Amino acid sequence: MKKQKRFIFRTTLLLLFAIAIVYAIYQSYTEDDSQMITEGDQAPDFTLKTLDGETVQLSDYKGQGVFLNFWATYCPPCKEEMPYMESQYQKFKDKGVQILAVDVAEPKVTVERFVTKYKLSFPIPMDTNEGVMNAYGVGPIPVTFLINENGVVEDRITAGLSEEDIHAYMKQIQPDSYKE
């Protein structure tokens, strides 16, 4: 009798776990993706403070291409692509393409050390409460949005980038008026 009760209890418990797992998987596949910003969407405007304390608003860059990157210091692909981003920023900053590298919810001192180590000169807006990250539907980082001069997202890239990739993407969002 005891063995039978134990068997029923364990089977019931196992069944409940299985149902919970199936439900979680179902929810993740049927979740509303309307928050995820993708190609063709108008880029949501935002205002953030940079690492230097300056205010950055996306709409201030209207008329320029924006390479909008979400990153963090603990992210290996982010560490790898930052020097490439700096190199390409130096080539494109006067040609109508800007980089905004939004740090996601890290302490200022951690980001300052990283920026100093990698000698980064482009703006580093600080998304301390992850509001902008959530507005763009960013999950795992790095994620980069290519925004054209009209504020429309041309692409959403969810992987680390090589220097050649970054160069090609910056050329893609470079306004015609700046092209040679």
N, C-alpha and C positions, 0 to 999 in steps of 0.2 A: 504494500500500500504506500509506504514512504517513497519507494523508488518511482512509483507511478506518479505521485504528486510532484516529485522533483523533476521528472521528465516533462510533465505538463507545464510546470513553471518555466523551465529552461526553454522549451519550445515556444511558449508564449513570449518570453523575453526576446528570443531570437527573431521571432516574427515581427515584433514591434520595432526592433532595430532595422530589420530589412525594409519595413514600411517607411521608416524615417529616412533611410538612405534613398529609396526610390523617390520619395516626395522631394527631397533636397535636389536630386538630379533633375526631376521634372521642373521644379521652380527655376533652376538655373537656365534651362533651355527655353522656358516660356516667359522669362523675365522681359519686361518692357524695355527695349533698347532705345526708346525715344530720347533718352538723355545722352546717348553716345553721338558725338559730333563726327560726321564723316564727310567724304568728298561731296561737294556741291552745297553744303550747308553754309549759312552765314556764320562766321566765327563769333561766338559770344564775346561781347566787350567785357573788359574787367579793368580794375584799378588795383595795383599792388605797390607796396614799397619795395625798392631795390635794397640790396645789401648796403649800398651807400646812403640809404635814407631818402632817395629821390622817389617821387611818385611816377609810376609808369601806367599809362592807359593805352590799351590796344588800339582804340580808335584814333589816337594821336599819330599812328603810323599809316593812316589811310593814304593811298598813293604810292606806298612802298610794299614790297614783298616782305613777309614776316616768316622767319623760320622759328616757330614756337616749339620749344623743347621742354618736356617735363622730365626731371631727373632728381637724383639724390647722390650724396657722396659715397654711400655704401654700395652703390650699384656698379658692378664690374664693367658692363658695356658702356655705362655713362662715363666712367673714368677713362675708358679707351677713346671715346669719341670727342671728349672735350678739347684736347689739343688740336684735333682736326677742325672742330668748329671754330676755334680761335684763329687758325690759319686762314680759313675761308672767310671769316668775318673781316679780317684785314684786307682781303681782296674785294669784298662786295659791299662794305659799309658805305662807301661813297658812290656806289652804283645802284642805289635804290633797294637794297636788301638788308634787313636788320635781323639780328638774332635776339630773341628773348628766351633765356634759359631759366625756366621757373623751377626753383628748388621747392621740393614738396616736404613741408613740415619738419624741418631740421633746425637745431639750434644755430643761431647766427654765428657763433664762434667756430663751430664745425665747418660751416660753409666758407667763412673767411679764410680759414687755414687752407682749405681746398683751392679756393680762388688764387691765393698767394702762391701756393705750390705749383699750380698749372699756369700762372701768369695770365689769367683770363681778363679781358678788357670789355667784353660785351655786358649788357645789363643782366643782372641776376635778380629778378623779382622773387620775393619770398612769399610763398603760399602757406602761411603758418597754420591756417585752419582747414586747408585742403578744399576750400570753396571753389576755386578756379578749376582745380583738378576734377572735382565732382561735376562742375558745369560742363566740362568737356568729355565726361564719361571715361576718364583715364583709369585704367586698372594697373596692371604691372608696368613698371617703367624700364627703360626709357620709352617715351612716346613722343613723336614729333608731328606737328601739324604744319603743312605748307599753306600759307595764306597769301592770296594774291593781292594786288594793289587795291582791289575793290572790297576786300574783307571777306572773300569767299574762300573756303577751305578747298584746296586743290588735291590734297592727299593727306592721309593719316598713316604714318609709318610706326609700326610697333616692334621695332628691332634696333639694335645698335647699328651704327653707320660707319662706313669707311670714309676716308677723306674724299675719294672719288665720288661716292654716293652723295656726300654733302655738297660737293661742288656742282654736281648735276642737278640736285634739288634746288640749290640757290639760283642756278641759271634758269630753272623752270619758273620760278616765281619773280624773276627780275622783270620789272616793268619794261615794256617796249621802248619807252622814251629814254631808257638808260643803256639799251643794248647798242653795241657797236656795229 
